[in-house]
Amino acid sequence: MISTQVLLAERTWTEVYQAEVLIAEAMQVDLYLCNVSPVHWVDIDVVIGHGAATSIIEDGVFQSTMADRRYIYRHHSMRPTKTEHVPLTLRHGDVVLVRASTANLACNVIAEEVVTPRALHALEDLLESLVEDVLQKQAVADATTGEEAIARSNTRLVRHTLFLDVTVNATAAITSPSISLEYVTRVEGLFLRARSVAGTADVRAEYATSWDGTEYESFADTTDITSSTNTDKPGNPEGFNTYTMPSVLGNRYVQIQVTGTAANAADTLVTAYLIVREGYAA
C-alpha cells in the first residue's frame, strides 16, 4: 500500500504515481482530489499515459505529451471544499498526471497492487516450472554420481614394476619397459626409492609416451616428474616417496627414465612402481 499527498501549484502538471506492476496484473489506485479553498473554484485535468510527462499548450489549454494518453477528467470544475474520489486501474508503465488551475487542489493517492486470478495462474505456472527445473537438475546430479560410483566399482588398481634395486651409477640412466595404457582410466602416481650406502642418492625421473610402444618421444621434451629426489623429498630422500604423474592418457604407451644427478652416488639402487587404475564403466 502506497500513499502520497501533493499540493499542486497553479497551472502545473504533477506526476502522482507511476505504476510498477510486477507479479500483479494491475495497480488499483484510489485518487482523492480536494479543493482546499473555502471560496475559489478550481479546474482540474486528470490524464493517464506513457513516457515523458512534459506539458504543452494545445487549443489554449495544458496538455501532456505522453503517448497513449487518456483523460479521466478534462477541464473539470470543483467547487470550494469539495473532495472527489477517482478510482483508477493502472497497468505497467502507466503515469498519472493531474493539473490544477489554482494552487488550491490537494491530491492524495492510495495505490495497491491487484493480483487477479490470471496473474495467480501465471505465478503458479512459474513456480511449477522452477520446481520442475530443480528436480531435473537433481536427477542429473544423482545420475552422474551413480555413474561415477558404478565406474569406480568396475576398476582396479594395478602396480607395474619398473625397477627393482637397479643400479644407477653416478649420472647413468635406466629406462623402464613399455607400460600399456589401453585400459587405464587414471595414472595414480609413481612410487620411487633411490638409496645409497657409500654416498648420497639423488636422481631425476622423466617420462615419454608412444602410440605404438616402439617409437617414443624424447624424455627431454616432457616435464620432469621430479628433477631431484633429494630436493623434492628432503624429509626422507632415500625412502619410498610418491610423485604425481603428468597426464599421459592421450597416448597408448608410457616409459619412465631415471637418471642420476651430478651429486648422485655410484652405488645408488633404484626401485620404482607405476600405479594405475584400469577398468571400464558398466
Summary of the structure (lengths in Angstrom):
residues: 282
radius of gyration: 42.5
end to end distance: 61.0
largest distance: 119.5
contacts: 846
relative contact order: 0.17
helix: 16%
strand: 50%
